[in-house]
Amino acid sequence: MKNFIEELLRVNDKFEENTKKGMSDINIFEALGVEYKENYHSKFIAYLIDPHGDHYQELFANEFLKKLGRYTKAKKFKNLTAHDIESVETEACAKDNRRIDILISLKDKRYIIIENKLYAKDQPDQLKDYIKHIKEKVKNIDDFHENILTIYLHKNEDTEPSKYSLGTKNGFKINDDLIYDSYDKKMSFYLKMDYKWIKEWINACIGVCENKVKNNEIDKKFKNDMQNVIFTLNQYKTLLTWYVAIDDYVAKDYVMEFLKSSKENLNNAIKLKDESDSKDIKYKKAKEIVEEKWDEICEELVNDFFNELEKEFEKERTICGIKWFGCKLNEKRVKYDWFDFYPKIYEDDGNDVWPSVGVFFGKSDYSGFGLTFKMNYLKNKKIYNKCIKHFQKSNVEKSDNIRRSGDHYYYDVFENFNFKEKYAFAYWLINNHGNWMVEFSKILREFLDKNTIKDVLKKINNELKPNK
């Protein structure tokens, strides 16, 4: 403990010294709590691209289009400038009230569809419906596909649109840089984009602005305006570095990094936080640091866990003889799922009704952690209701530690754990530091191996008859 306290104080002194020199981790996007919200990223990206805005957006649009031209093979989308843009919309209406995340309409009836998948799961026929909607605008043009560019923006560079999104019944398919329909007709050009790409574009925008200041191209009375623009762009770039473009991650607080760096450090932090005060000055100072950082430690540990979980489950994993996928959800409220697992057989299926297992927190401060087995649907309430009957008619075995509530089975994993109620999940993460996925897989396997769950899942699969 003595060595831990000495090192913590040394790191903290360095942090405070650098803070006095001007170092800061203040970020307006983080302060507003939108760092993980997909629609806010879409709105900010669209705002920068729209040349009809008020703050130098023409510069940013030109940088975006110049970079786009280097990556796409679609001839009609090379050598574009901001003057080619007629409008930029977010949540643009498409078929059946569906919404295109970002739609860039260009002159000569050319369109760029951007589907932003920061965390949300692909929806059935999503890209297919978007492309068909835009096709109606260019259907009288020969080789209409040359006028449509579909961009799939995902935080992971290797993730492509699922067949679920492209449509499995007479679905579309991607081959190299083109999207085809089920009859091999060209429907759109295609480009995969990730958030490192976005970060590089933001960096280029910052460079253009800084050069304008450096070369005295900005009137003196407007220099503060340009500095505000540069500041805002840097804030977003930093946000991407902290939360989204994970491969480029840098620490925003190295006191936090020290505390999180090992199981031993985290356990020492718990001892300092929970033990009684000491008259020793160094001990008291170290305890104050830990207490000040504790909420943030728990928050970051939980986020780190779900990021790691997403990496583990974005490619299929077999549990209890069934292949599962997993995706992180945007929702971060008490009693709502943060993460969702669903059987692979529903990934490429045309049904808009499917079963899944969610990870939830039943109480505030990351306590009451558990799993829930449930049904989901988009439109087909009739089939959904037929599936729900299998929940209501089944018998829950008391020994399974499962409770039923309507269309859900709940498994309160930590109810019988000897943890403090507040931050129970964070304590579990610390106790299993370095071994999260192995231990969590055991919990997931225990849940999916319950006779009640296996029986209902089997009946639902028979009801829906998904593709094998």
C-alpha positions in Angstrom: 0.0 0.0 0.0 2.8 2.4 0.8 4.3 2.1 -2.7 0.9 2.5 -4.2 0.3 5.7 -2.2 3.7 7.1 -3.2 3.1 6.4 -6.9 -0.4 7.8 -6.8 0.8 11.1 -5.2 3.6 11.3 -7.8 1.3 10.9 -10.7 -1.3 13.3 -9.2 1.4 16.0 -8.7 2.4 15.7 -12.3 -1.2 15.9 -13.3 -1.8 19.0 -11.2 1.4 20.6 -12.5 0.4 20.1 -16.1 -3.2 21.4 -15.3 -1.7 24.6 -14.0 0.3 24.9 -17.2 -3.0 24.7 -19.2 -3.7 21.0 -19.7 -7.5 20.3 -19.6 -9.8 17.4 -20.4 -12.9 19.6 -20.5 -15.1 18.6 -23.5 -18.4 20.2 -24.4 -19.7 17.0 -26.0 -18.9 15.0 -23.0 -20.4 17.6 -20.7 -23.7 17.3 -22.6 -23.6 13.6 -22.3 -23.8 13.0 -26.1 -20.4 11.3 -26.6 -22.0 7.9 -27.4 -25.2 9.1 -29.1 -25.3 8.2 -32.7 -27.8 10.9 -33.8 -25.7 13.7 -32.3 -22.6 12.5 -34.2 -24.7 12.5 -37.4 -26.0 16.0 -36.7 -22.5 17.4 -36.1 -21.0 15.7 -39.2 -23.9 16.9 -41.3 -23.6 20.4 -39.9 -20.0 20.6 -40.9 -20.7 19.3 -44.4 -23.6 21.7 -45.1 -22.1 24.6 -47.1 -25.3 26.6 -46.5 -24.5 27.0 -42.8 -23.0 30.0 -41.1 -19.5 29.1 -40.0 -16.9 28.2 -42.7 -18.8 25.0 -43.6 -17.8 25.5 -47.3 -14.2 24.8 -46.2 -15.2 21.6 -44.4 -17.5 20.4 -47.2 -14.6 20.8 -49.6 -12.3 18.8 -47.4 -14.9 16.1 -47.0 -15.6 15.8 -50.7 -11.9 16.0 -51.6 -11.1 13.1 -49.2 -14.2 11.2 -50.5 -13.0 11.6 -54.1 -9.8 9.8 -53.2 -11.6 6.8 -51.7 -14.6 6.2 -54.0 -14.5 4.6 -57.4 -17.8 6.3 -58.4 -16.8 8.8 -61.2 -19.7 11.1 -60.5 -18.6 11.6 -57.0 -15.0 12.5 -57.7 -13.8 16.1 -58.0 -16.8 17.5 -56.2 -16.8 20.8 -54.4 -19.1 22.5 -51.9 -20.9 24.2 -54.8 -22.2 20.8 -56.0 -24.2 20.4 -52.8 -27.8 21.4 -52.9 -28.8 20.2 -49.4 -27.7 18.1 -46.4 -30.3 16.5 -44.2 -30.3 14.3 -41.1 -33.1 11.9 -40.4 -34.3 12.3 -44.0 -37.6 10.6 -44.6 -37.6 7.4 -46.6 -39.9 4.4 -47.1 -42.4 3.6 -44.3 -41.3 6.5 -42.1 -37.7 5.2 -42.1 -35.0 7.8 -41.6 -31.7 8.1 -43.5 -29.1 9.3 -41.0 -27.4 11.7 -43.4 -28.6 12.4 -46.9 -26.5 14.7 -49.1 -28.3 15.8 -52.3 -26.0 17.1 -55.1 -26.7 18.9 -58.3 -27.7 16.8 -61.4 -29.7 14.4 -59.2 -26.8 12.8 -57.4 -27.2 11.5 -53.9 -25.0 10.4 -51.0 -26.6 8.1 -48.4 -24.7 7.9 -45.1 -25.8 5.2 -42.7 -24.2 5.9 -39.4 -23.8 2.8 -37.2 -21.9 3.9 -34.1 -23.6 1.4 -31.8 -27.2 0.6 -33.0 -28.0 -2.7 -34.5 -28.7 -3.0 -38.3 -32.5 -3.0 -39.0 -34.1 -5.3 -41.5 -34.0 -4.1 -45.1 -32.7 -0.8 -43.9 -30.1 0.0 -46.6 -32.2 -1.8 -49.2 -35.2 0.5 -48.5 -33.0 3.6 -48.5 -31.5 2.8 -51.9 -34.9 2.0 -53.4 -36.2 5.3 -52.0 -33.4 7.3 -53.7 -33.7 5.2 -56.8 -37.2 6.7 -57.4 -35.6 10.1 -57.7 -33.2 8.9 -60.5 -35.2 6.1 -62.1 -35.4 7.9 -65.5 -31.6 8.3 -65.7 -29.7 5.6 -67.6 -27.2 3.8 -65.4 -29.0 5.4 -62.4 -26.7 3.5 -60.0 -23.9 5.9 -60.9 -25.9 8.7 -59.3 -26.2 7.0 -55.9 -23.3 6.5 -53.4 -24.1 4.6 -50.3 -21.7 5.0 -47.4 -21.8 2.7 -44.4 -20.1 4.5 -41.5 -19.2 2.3 -38.5 -16.7 2.8 -35.7 -15.0 -0.5 -36.5 -13.1 -0.6 -39.8 -13.8 -4.2 -40.6 -17.6 -4.2 -40.0 -19.8 -4.3 -43.1 -23.6 -4.0 -43.4 -25.4 -7.3 -42.4 -27.6 -9.2 -44.8 -30.3 -8.2 -42.4 -29.8 -4.6 -43.4 -29.4 -5.4 -47.1 -32.6 -7.6 -47.1 -32.7 -11.4 -47.2 -35.9 -11.8 -49.2 -34.9 -10.6 -52.6 -32.1 -8.8 -50.8 -29.3 -6.7 -52.1 -25.6 -7.7 -52.0 -22.3 -5.9 -52.0 -19.6 -6.8 -54.4 -16.4 -4.7 -54.2 -17.6 -1.1 -54.7 -21.1 -1.7 -55.9 -24.4 -2.8 -54.5 -26.6 -5.1 -56.6 -30.2 -6.3 -56.3 -31.2 -10.0 -56.3 -31.2 -10.0 -60.1 -27.6 -8.7 -60.2 -28.7 -5.3 -61.3 -26.4 -2.4 -60.2 -28.3 -0.2 -57.6 -25.6 2.0 -56.1 -21.9 2.6 -55.6 -20.7 1.6 -52.1 -18.1 2.9 -49.7 -17.2 1.6 -46.3 -16.1 4.4 -43.9 -15.0 4.3 -40.3 -14.6 6.9 -37.6 -10.8 7.1 -38.1 -11.7 8.4 -41.6 -13.9 11.0 -39.9 -11.2 12.0 -37.5 -8.7 12.4 -40.4 -11.2 14.7 -42.1 -11.7 16.7 -38.9 -7.9 17.0 -38.6 -7.7 18.3 -42.2 -10.4 20.9 -41.4 -8.5 22.1 -38.4 -5.3 22.4 -40.6 -7.2 24.5 -43.2 -8.5 26.9 -40.5 -5.1 27.2 -38.8 -3.4 28.0 -42.1 -5.9 30.7 -42.8 -5.0 32.3 -39.4 -1.3 31.7 -39.9 -1.3 33.3 -43.4 -3.4 36.3 -42.2 -6.3 35.4 -44.5 -8.7 36.2 -41.7 -9.7 39.8 -40.8 -8.4 40.8 -37.4 -11.9 41.4 -36.1 -13.0 37.8 -37.1 -9.9 36.0 -35.7 -11.7 35.1 -32.5 -14.5 33.6 -34.6 -12.0 31.3 -36.4 -10.3 30.4 -33.1 -13.8 29.3 -31.8 -14.2 27.2 -34.9 -10.8 25.6 -34.4 -11.6 25.0 -30.7 -14.9 23.3 -31.5 -13.3 21.0 -34.1 -10.5 20.1 -31.7 -13.2 19.2 -29.1 -14.9 16.8 -31.5 -11.5 15.3 -32.6 -10.7 14.7 -28.9 -14.0 13.1 -28.3 -13.4 10.7 -31.2 -10.0 9.9 -29.7 -11.4 9.2 -26.3 -14.6 7.3 -27.2 -15.0 6.3 -30.8 -11.8 5.9 -32.8 -10.6 3.4 -30.3 -7.4 2.4 -32.2 -6.2 5.9 -31.8 -7.0 6.1 -28.1 -5.0 8.3 -25.8 -5.4 8.8 -22.0 -7.3 12.0 -21.0 -6.3 11.6 -17.3 -3.2 9.7 -16.4 -4.2 9.6 -12.7 -7.2 7.6 -13.9 -4.9 5.5 -16.1 -2.7 4.7 -13.1 -5.6 3.7 -10.9 -7.1 1.5 -13.7 -3.8 0.0 -14.8 -3.9 -3.1 -12.6 -6.1 -5.2 -10.4 -3.7 -4.5 -7.5 -4.1 -0.7 -8.0 -7.8 -0.9 -8.1 -8.0 -3.1 -5.0 -5.7 -0.6 -3.2 -8.0 2.2 -4.3 -11.0 0.3 -2.8 -9.1 -0.2 0.5 -8.3 3.5 0.7 -11.8 4.5 -0.1 -13.5 2.2 2.3 -11.1 2.1 5.3 -11.3 4.6 8.1 -9.3 7.8 7.9 -5.7 8.0 9.0 -3.7 10.9 10.5 -0.9 10.2 8.0 -0.9 13.2 5.6 0.0 11.2 2.5 -2.6 8.6 3.3 -5.3 11.3 3.7 -4.3 12.9 0.4 -4.3 9.6 -1.5 -7.7 8.8 0.0 -9.1 12.2 -1.1 -7.8 11.5 -4.7 -9.5 8.1 -4.9 -12.7 9.4 -3.4 -12.7 12.2 -5.9 -12.1 9.8 -8.8 -14.3 6.9 -7.7 -17.4 7.7 -9.7 -15.3 8.2 -12.8 -13.4 5.0 -12.2 -16.6 3.0 -12.0 -18.0 4.8 -15.1 -14.9 4.1 -17.2 -14.6 0.5 -16.0 -18.2 -0.2 -17.1 -17.6 1.5 -20.5 -14.3 -0.4 -21.0 -16.2 -3.7 -20.2 -18.9 -3.0 -22.8 -16.4 -1.9 -25.4 -14.5 -5.2 -24.9 -17.7 -7.2 -24.9 -18.6 -5.6 -28.3 -15.3 -6.6 -29.7 -15.7 -10.2 -28.5 -19.3 -10.6 -29.8 -19.3 -8.6 -33.0 -18.1 -11.9 -34.6 -20.2 -14.9 -33.7 -19.6 -16.9 -30.5 -21.1 -20.3 -29.7 -22.7 -20.6 -26.3 -24.8 -23.6 -25.3 -24.7 -24.9 -28.8 -26.1 -21.7 -30.3 -24.1 -19.1 -32.3 -24.7 -15.6 -30.9 -23.9 -12.0 -32.0 -23.8 -9.0 -29.7 -24.1 -5.3 -30.1 -23.9 -2.3 -27.8 -27.0 -0.2 -27.4 -27.4 3.5 -27.2 -29.7 3.4 -24.2 -28.1 4.0 -20.9 -30.9 4.3 -18.4 -31.8 2.2 -15.3 -33.8 -0.9 -16.2 -33.0 -0.6 -19.9 -30.6 -2.9 -21.7 -27.1 -1.6 -22.4 -26.1 -4.6 -24.5 -28.0 -7.1 -26.6 -27.2 -10.7 -27.7 -29.2 -12.4 -30.4 -28.9 -15.8 -32.2 -27.0 -15.8 -35.5 -29.9 -17.5 -37.2 -31.8 -14.2 -37.0 -28.9 -12.1 -38.3 -29.7 -12.8 -42.0 -33.4 -13.6 -41.5 -36.3 -11.6 -43.0 -38.4 -11.7 -39.8 -38.8 -8.4 -38.0 -39.5 -10.4 -34.8 -36.6 -12.0 -32.9 -35.5 -13.1 -29.5 -32.5 -11.6 -27.6 -30.7 -11.5 -24.3 -30.0 -8.1 -22.8 -27.6 -6.9 -20.2 -29.3 -4.4 -17.8 -28.8 -2.5 -14.5 -31.8 -2.7 -12.2 -30.7 0.1 -9.9 -28.6 3.2 -10.0 -24.9 3.3 -9.5 -24.3 0.1 -11.5 -26.0 -2.1 -8.9 -28.6 -4.8 -9.5 -26.9 -6.1 -12.6 -28.6 -8.9 -14.5 -29.7 -10.5 -17.8 -33.1 -10.5 -19.5 -34.4 -12.9 -22.2 -37.0 -11.1 -24.3 -38.7 -10.6 -27.7 -38.3 -7.7 -30.1 -40.3 -6.6 -33.0 -40.5 -3.7 -35.5 -43.8 -4.0 -37.2 -45.4 -7.4 -36.9 -47.2 -7.2 -33.6 -49.3 -10.2 -34.5 -46.4 -12.7 -34.7 -44.8 -11.0 -31.7 -47.9 -11.7 -29.6 -47.8 -15.3 -30.7 -44.3 -15.6 -29.4 -45.1 -13.9 -26.1 -47.6 -16.6 -25.3 -44.7 -19.1 -25.0 -43.3 -16.9 -22.2 -46.6 -16.8 -20.4 -47.4 -20.5 -20.7 -44.1 -21.7 -19.5 -43.2 -22.7 -16.0 -40.3 -21.0 -14.3 -38.3 -23.3 -12.1 -37.7 -21.8 -8.7 -34.1 -23.1 -8.6 -33.3 -21.2 -11.7 -33.3 -17.8 -10.0 -35.3 -16.5 -12.9 -38.4 -14.3 -12.6 -40.9 -13.6 -15.3 -42.5 -10.2 -16.1 -44.8 -10.1 -19.1 -42.6 -10.7 -22.2 -39.3 -11.0 -20.2 -37.4 -13.4 -18.1 -35.1 -11.7 -15.6 -31.9 -13.2 -14.2 -30.6 -10.9 -11.4 -27.1 -12.2 -11.3 -25.9 -10.1 -8.4 -28.8 -10.5 -6.0 -27.0 -13.1 -4.0 -23.5 -11.7 -4.3 -21.9 -10.4 -1.1 -21.1 -7.0 -2.6 -22.0 -3.5 -1.4 -25.2 -2.5 -3.2 -23.7 0.7 -4.7 -21.4 0.0 -7.6 -21.8 -3.8 -7.3 -21.0 -4.3 -10.9 -17.8 -2.1 -10.7 -16.7 -4.2 -7.7 -17.3 -7.3 -9.8 -15.2 -5.8 -12.6 -12.4 -5.1 -10.3 -12.4 -8.6 -8.7 -12.3 -10.0 -12.3 -9.9 -7.5 -13.7 -8.1 -9.0 -16.8 -10.6 -11.9 -16.9 -13.9 -10.1 -17.6 -14.9 -12.0 -20.7 -14.2 -15.4 -19.3 -16.2 -14.8 -16.2 -19.0 -13.0 -18.0 -19.3 -15.9 -20.5 -19.8 -18.2 -17.6 -22.7 -16.1 -16.4 -24.2 -15.9 -19.9 -23.8 -19.7 -20.3 -25.5 -20.4 -17.0 -28.4 -18.3 -18.0 -28.8 -19.8 -21.5 -28.5 -23.3 -20.1 -31.5 -22.9 -17.8 -34.3 -25.3 -18.9 -36.8 -22.5 -18.9 -34.8 -20.4 -21.4 -33.9 -23.3 -23.6 -37.5 -24.5 -23.8 -38.9 -21.1 -24.7 -36.2 -20.3 -27.2 -36.8 -23.6 -28.9 -40.6 -22.9 -29.1 -39.9 -19.4 -30.5 -37.5 -20.7 -33.1 -40.2 -23.2 -34.2 -42.7 -20.4 -34.3 -40.5 -18.1 -36.4 -38.7 -20.8 -38.4 -35.6 -18.6 -39.0 -33.0 -19.3 -41.7 -30.5 -22.0 -40.5 
